Amino acid sequence: MTIHLAGRVRRLVPQTLVVAVLAGGAGAYVVAEKTVRLSVDGRVQTVHTFAADVEGVLRQQHIGVGGHDLVAPEPGRTLHNGDAVAVRYGRPLTLTLDGRQRQVWTTGTTVADALRQLGVRADGAFVDASRGAAIGRRGLELSVRTQRRLTVVADGRARIVRTHAVTVGGAVADAGLFLGPEDTLSPAVGAFPPDGGTATVVRVRTSEAVRREPVPYRVVRHHDAHLARGTTVVDVEGRDGVREIHYTVRTVDGVPGPAHVLSTEVTREPVAEVVRVGTYSAGASTGRGGPGRREPAAPGRQEPPVRGGGGGLDWHGLAQCESGGRVNAVDPSGRYGGLYQFDTQTWRSLGGRGRPQDASAAEQTLRAQRLYASRGAAPWPVCGRHLLHG
């Protein structure tokens, strides 16, 4: 049986369309035309279609989509009259974010859209392209440096800096600080500066210095039979030498560490003192001597020790033996001081004030002579022989 539909189909177009004839010519069915709002990357057009689903209308409009593209609703969704179909093409983006590069895809058509879609915090950020710049289908290379707040502690104070730097060293430079060659930074110079973090600068300096110290001279004594016993004559004045010590000191935030000696050099040799000691005469007075710890005495200002004199006694020789001829000498125990190594009690019993090592050489010798007048050489059991015999 043949069905004549020509008149009816003509009346239904463009609302309906005969789609197929049933097998064996038994019948046919028709599909209604739909009006669809199609948006492709934001460009909107109205499309009339007989497609049954989203994929069909895209194929009808020659719109191909791939794995990075966005289609809404999904391609297999049934299409109804009045539906809206949106297509967003994926765009490759070479994004360098805070110094780290990566490849991403975005369906944003502008830089601002892409940043928003990728969740990049753009407030206050440095972006090397206009935020309204279009991103074509071929994509874009984009560099973004977000803004961070960092506290920099240096030189005893804290500075707050807002920076786009991608390293701690760059953030410190943005704070207006200069790092010396030995300075240290925590976190490290190349580390990423975290938002709200703290960077600490430690100032390190190494300096060289020279210290000069005396080299004590020695005393050479010659016996002279032409001089009376107990008499001494200084033929050559002794003079200390000079030793230079070159060293380095490392300071950390202004606090010096221990010195490191680089070299030691004697720049001036000491001059030995030459003394003639008289041996002539018999019956030179001798002290009572005796074993035991030497006693001390004497006050005053710094003056050269008395040489010779003092009733024919060698006070210079006694001072050299007791203290090395140093007016302000103090023994390791801290009990005895001065040229003749008085203890404080003896010193004050002889009329001295303060400490013996703070008195002059002349005053110390005066009080030593008083002590000798009352007790002989006994207060100096070891060195008394120098006083009596030179």
Secondary structure, 3 states (H helix, E strand, C coil): CCCCCHHHHHHHCCCEEEEEECHHHCCEEEEECEEEEEEECCEEEEEEECCCEHHHHHHHCCCCCCCCCEEECCCCCECCCCCEEEEECCEEEEEEECCEEEEEEECCCEHHHHHHHHCCCCCCCEECCCCCCECCCCCEEEEEECCEEEEEEECCEEEEEEECCCCHHHHHHHCCCCCCCCCEEECCCCCCCCCCCEEEEECEEEEEEEEEEEECCCEEEEEEEEEECCCEEEEECCECEEEEEEEEEEEECCEEEEEEEEEEEEEECCECEEEEEEEECCCCCCCCCCCCCCCCCCCCCCCCCCCCCCCCCCHHHHHHHHHCCCCCCECCCCCEECCCCEEHHHHHHCCCCCCHHHCCHHHHHHHHHHHHHHHCCCCCCCCHHHHHHC
